Amino acid sequence: MRNEALIGYLLHQRPYQEKRALYYLFSQQHGVIHGIGKKGAPLFMPLQLFATGKRDLKTFSQISIASQHTTQIGIAKDDGIATVVETLPYENITGQHQYAALYLNEILWRLLSTEDPMLVLWLHYQDSLSQLRRPLSANELRLCLRQFEQHLFNELGFSLILTHDSIENIIQPDDSYRFLPDVGLVPVLQNDIQTEHLDNTMGQFFFKGTDIIAMTQLGITDKTLNNWSKIHRQLIDHLLDYQPLQSRLLWQQQQRYQ
């Protein structure tokens, strides 16, 4: 690309020389793009910038906060029509919601491949940030995260099938199951569920068939939220090869010192 105008959100950054930074940008046009630009780009804000470069690491220039409306004007340039974006004020994400937004950023930059356009997921991410700018109850916040995770799983090809177990038998309401990310729902015998300590120590959870059926019928709701959270956490950890999430650790520390 040569001086291509992009709209995107900054997912992660690292220092690069004295006045520049290495940016991981989730762009509307090309998915995640790595580039080097002037320090100071804000998180959680829609950015307008220009990207140049044929290799994986681009050069970002003219980084600014984009408005909600773009206007194309006919300024002659070597690469065609320039897009001028008027800057309007945005309310940033504050308080505890920042930890949730950092979590969304971290799972994206760690799980998405570079330069793989994902417009639908980009729109869901933008919508999630809009939700996080508003006052949310604890459950509303969790619902926002679980819904976005579900869109991410779909884009990555990990759609959850909860109507059948790992050997393709229909989920039975009176049975119990264990979820294994690379297998699915595995039936377990009652005498295998020995103690709550075993359940928590192994980082796995047992699910009643009635709860799984409710999850498939109701989707992600207040009633099913806890069970969806357990399954999503196991799948996220599996996709990350069980490497810790820094945003999760920050959230836990913040809760501990409240």
Secondary structure, DSSP 4 states (H G I P E B T S, - for coil): --SEEEEEEEEEEEEETTTEEEEEEEETTTEEEEEEEES-PPTTSEEEEEEE-SSSEEEEEEEEE--S-EEEEEEEETTEEEEEE-----PPP-TTHHHHHHHHHHHHHHHSPBT---HHHHHHHHHHHHHHTS---HHHHHHHHHHHHHHHHHHHT-----SB-TTSPBPPTT-EEEEETTTEEEEE-GGG---HHHHHHTT--EEEHHHHHHHHHH-S-TTTHHHHHHHHHHHHHHHTTTPPPHHHHHHHHHHHT-
